[in-house]
């Protein structure tokens, strides 16, 4: 076995043990350990991606070299390596983009606790990406949930505690349904390893036995992960969680946490159940309907918001709807479009949250639109970055969002049934118009000149902010990443397509 094949396992272990290390360090040292670990894991993920692309084959890594059911294993292909690399890049930029806010908003004694949560979150995301065992996936789903909840409530004010409570209630509901689905599947097949389950499911499908229990299992796991990823109408926890947590937490939660659950659902569809059976079960019809409704309702809710951060949060509801709509198309092209949108949305939404924090800094930390008038002039880089993110969300050419919408449109045209093609194209058109309404309205306000603002009866002058080098670096990298995804999308799409072929 080549040494590079050990790197996914080393990545998981490294991120896992960096958490306890951060617990005995001070906040500043823990910060650098966290950034160093993410960077190292990102480098290892790039090496793994290069290896699987060069070999053209996925491989299995057995922990301790024991076969199932005595041992556990991870499976590594092109799609897993792509996701691991992008997740590390985005998480590192989210951490850099919110350094100043974390130092101001989190108590000194709890700074290292924040990095423990980030380390555990990265560990759980990597495990969800790589694991080939369904119960191991469930364990790390719970680690992901607890870590995300810690990131929300670390500020410990009334808003964040309420948001964390809502998140935990909804997330535990989703986890319970996921666990029930896994239990049913284990009872039917006698296996927890994904590849072994798929073999038994294929035999059951051929024999025609246990059709209803299999369907119930698929439904439970799909609904459970849909709840955890905030598919409409299970999104009630999302606006407060994203709107009142720290900048880095909001960026990580919106761009990565929900995507980990979505990627696990893709693995279940392909590696556990088999996509043909999922398509025949009609579960994707339900996901298709809720995806389209989420696209529209999330955008409508965003239009009604007066807070820039809550507006961005509701936009995430709409973007999650895009992903599930792609699943609902029931085709390989639809899955490719959804997985590309996972990457595109992760990069763009993190950009928007970090840019929004730079803009609110110029308005005494106010997130209200009325106080952000002219903020694009006072923090020019943040204004440009937010504009780039907004244009991407609307779907303007050159940016990643345009490629996502183009892929969805192409996938819908390739669907045999008009019952899916027309609703998809209509929903894309309506959603794009609504995106333009609330994002362009915000950009116009940011670049409306104003010298003095009156708030709470006091007139004060808004001034330019001092340079924040870490945030500036993160914003420049996010802009470059967005342009890269928009201008050089073909290699990424090919990697995703090849990864799905390995899945199947």
BELMO-V794642 format. One record per residue. N is the residue number from 0. SS is DSSP state (hx for helix, st for strand, lp for the rest). Layout:
BEGIN
n-><N:N>
ss-><SS:SS>
END
This chain:
BEGIN
n-><0:1:2:3:4:5:6:7:8:9:10:11:12:13:14:15:16:17:18:19:20:21:22:23:24:25:26:27:28:29:30:31:32:33:34:35:36:37:38:39:40:41:42:43:44:45:46:47:48:49:50:51:52:53:54:55:56:57:58:59:60:61:62:63:64:65:66:67:68:69:70:71:72:73:74:75:76:77:78:79:80:81:82:83:84:85:86:87:88:89:90:91:92:93:94:95:96:97:98:99:100:101:102:103:104:105:106:107:108:109:110:111:112:113:114:115:116:117:118:119:120:121:122:123:124:125:126:127:128:129:130:131:132:133:134:135:136:137:138:139:140:141:142:143:144:145:146:147:148:149:150:151:152:153:154:155:156:157:158:159:160:161:162:163:164:165:166:167:168:169:170:171:172:173:174:175:176:177:178:179:180:181:182:183:184:185:186:187:188:189:190:191:192:193:194:195:196:197:198:199:200:201:202:203:204:205:206:207:208:209:210:211:212:213:214:215:216:217:218:219:220:221:222:223:224:225:226:227:228:229:230:231:232:233:234:235:236:237:238:239:240:241:242:243:244:245:246:247:248:249:250:251:252:253:254:255:256:257:258:259:260:261:262:263:264:265:266:267:268:269:270:271:272:273:274:275:276:277:278:279:280:281:282:283:284:285:286:287:288:289:290:291:292:293:294:295:296:297:298:299:300:301:302:303:304:305:306:307:308:309:310:311:312:313:314:315:316:317:318:319:320:321:322:323:324:325:326:327:328:329:330:331:332:333:334:335:336:337:338:339:340:341:342:343:344:345:346:347:348:349:350:351:352:353:354:355:356:357:358:359:360:361:362:363:364:365:366:367:368:369:370:371:372:373:374:375:376:377:378:379:380:381:382:383:384:385:386:387:388:389:390:391:392:393:394:395:396:397:398:399:400:401:402:403:404:405:406:407:408:409:410:411:412:413:414:415:416:417:418:419:420:421:422:423:424:425:426:427:428:429:430:431:432:433:434:435:436:437:438:439:440:441:442:443:444:445:446:447:448:449:450:451:452:453:454:455:456:457:458:459:460:461:462:463:464:465:466:467:468:469:470:471:472:473:474:475:476:477:478:479:480:481:482:483:484:485:486:487:488:489:490:491:492:493:494:495:496:497:498:499:500:501:502:503>
ss-><lp:lp:hx:hx:hx:hx:hx:hx:hx:hx:hx:hx:hx:hx:hx:hx:hx:hx:hx:hx:hx:hx:hx:lp:lp:lp:hx:hx:hx:hx:hx:hx:hx:hx:hx:hx:hx:hx:hx:hx:hx:hx:hx:hx:hx:hx:hx:hx:hx:hx:hx:hx:hx:hx:hx:lp:lp:lp:st:st:st:st:hx:hx:hx:lp:lp:lp:lp:lp:lp:lp:st:st:st:st:lp:hx:hx:hx:hx:hx:hx:hx:hx:hx:hx:hx:hx:hx:hx:hx:hx:hx:hx:hx:hx:lp:hx:hx:hx:hx:hx:hx:hx:lp:lp:hx:hx:hx:hx:hx:hx:hx:hx:hx:hx:hx:hx:hx:hx:hx:hx:hx:hx:hx:hx:hx:hx:hx:st:lp:st:hx:hx:hx:hx:hx:hx:hx:hx:hx:hx:hx:hx:hx:hx:hx:hx:hx:hx:hx:hx:lp:lp:lp:lp:hx:hx:hx:hx:hx:hx:hx:hx:hx:hx:hx:hx:hx:hx:hx:hx:hx:hx:hx:hx:hx:hx:hx:hx:hx:hx:hx:hx:hx:hx:hx:hx:lp:lp:lp:st:hx:hx:hx:hx:hx:hx:hx:hx:hx:hx:hx:hx:hx:hx:lp:lp:lp:hx:hx:hx:hx:hx:hx:hx:hx:hx:hx:hx:hx:hx:hx:hx:hx:hx:hx:lp:lp:lp:lp:lp:lp:lp:lp:lp:hx:hx:hx:hx:hx:hx:hx:lp:lp:hx:hx:hx:hx:hx:hx:hx:hx:hx:hx:hx:hx:hx:hx:hx:hx:hx:hx:hx:hx:hx:hx:hx:hx:hx:hx:hx:lp:hx:hx:hx:hx:hx:hx:lp:lp:hx:hx:hx:hx:hx:hx:hx:hx:hx:hx:hx:hx:hx:hx:hx:hx:hx:hx:hx:hx:hx:hx:lp:lp:st:hx:hx:hx:hx:hx:hx:hx:hx:hx:hx:hx:hx:hx:hx:hx:hx:hx:hx:hx:hx:hx:lp:lp:lp:hx:hx:hx:hx:hx:hx:hx:hx:hx:hx:hx:hx:hx:hx:hx:hx:hx:hx:hx:hx:hx:hx:hx:hx:hx:hx:hx:hx:hx:hx:hx:hx:lp:lp:lp:lp:st:hx:hx:hx:lp:lp:lp:hx:hx:hx:hx:lp:hx:hx:hx:hx:hx:hx:hx:hx:hx:hx:hx:hx:hx:hx:hx:lp:lp:lp:lp:lp:hx:hx:hx:hx:hx:hx:hx:hx:hx:hx:hx:hx:hx:hx:lp:lp:lp:lp:hx:hx:hx:hx:hx:hx:hx:hx:hx:hx:hx:hx:hx:hx:hx:hx:hx:hx:hx:hx:hx:hx:hx:hx:hx:hx:hx:hx:hx:lp:lp:lp:lp:lp:st:st:st:st:lp:lp:st:st:st:st:lp:lp:lp:lp:lp:lp:lp:hx:hx:hx:hx:hx:hx:hx:hx:hx:hx:hx:hx:hx:hx:hx:hx:hx:hx:hx:lp:hx:hx:hx:hx:hx:hx:hx:hx:hx:hx:hx:hx:hx:hx:hx:lp>
END
